[in-house]
Amino acid sequence: MASTLFILNDPPYGTERSYNGLRLAISLVKRDGERVRVFLIGDAASCAKEGQQVPQGYYNLELMLRAIFRRGGEIGVCGTCMDARGMGDEELADGCHRSTMDELTNWTQESERVLVF
């Protein structure tokens, strides 16, 4: 099984880097024989915030993360980054979990491809 790790750094809105990274992750997770992991670090930790309300017709990163999870992807959120932004575990969207630098290190070593957005 091919394994790809996506590391997202940018906030959910105001720039399209996290959006584009998740678009690619969704496309990849739909393919047979692909393992997709997403690690949200820095301002990207806010991508995993539950209850996002966006204008009609605008993309919603919470829903995109859920789509990855529903197809078997894993989503880790940097715990240190969550703490710095005042986010508690109970605020994470379904399928996202508080993670650590150790888990990111493991995921990096286990991945054939690492893409950074």
N, C-alpha and C positions, 0 to 999 in steps of 0.2 A: 504494500500500500504506500503510495506517495504521500508525503507529509509536508505541508506548508504552514509556516508561522507568519502571521501578519502582526506587526507591531505598529500600533497607531499612537501618535503623539499629539495631534491637534484637537482643539475643542470640537464639539459636535456641530456647531453652527458658526458662521462667520468666515469659514474657509471650507473648501470642499475636499480637502485631503482625506479626512476620516471617511467621509461619504464615499469617495472613489475607492478607497481601500476596502470598504465593506461591500461595495458593488462587485469588486473582483472576488472577494471571499465568497460571496453568495454564488457567483457564477461557478467557482471552483468546487464548492461543497456539493453542488448538484450533480457532479460527475462521479461515476463509479470509480472506486479504488482510490479516492482522495480523502486524506484526513486534513481537516482545517482547524487551526487554532488561532485565536485572536487574543492579543494581549494589549490592554489599554493602559497607557502610562502617561504621566503628566496631565495636561488638560484633557486628554482623551478619556480619562476616567469618568468625566461627566457624560460621555456617550452612553454609559450604562445606567444613567439615572432613570428610575421608574416614573411613569406618569408624564412623559413629555407631551406638551400641547403645542402643536405647530399649526400655522395657517393651512387651510384647505389647499391641497395640491402641492404642498411642500413635503420634501422627504422627512422621514422620522427615523432617526438612528436607533431608537429603542426597538422599533418594529423590525428593522434590518438585523439587529443582533439576535432577536428572537427567531428569525427565519434561519439564521446560521445554526443556532442551537437545535431547532426542530429537525434539522437535517443531520444531526450528529456532531456538529462542531462544538468546540470548547472555547469558552470566553473567560479569561482571567482579567481582573482589574487590580492594578497595583494598590495594595493596602496603604502604603505610605502616602501615595498620591490622593487616595480617598480621604485619609485623615487630614491632609493639608487643605483639602477643599470642604471639610466639615461633613463628609458623606458617611453615613452609617451603613452597615451591612443590610439593614432592612429597607434601604432606599434603592438597592440594586434591582434592575429589571430581571425578570425570569430568565434563567439560564446563565446568568453571570455570577461569578463568585469572587470573593476577596482573594487576592493572590499575593505572591511574594517574588522577590528577585530570585530566590532559589528555584521557584517553579519556572520562571522565565528562562533561567539558565538551563534547566533540564529540557524544556521545550526547544530551546535553541539547539542543544546538542542532538536531540532526537529528530530534528527537522532536516529535510533535504534542501528545502528552500526557505529563506527568511526574507520577507519583504517588509520594508519600513516606509510608513507614510507619515 
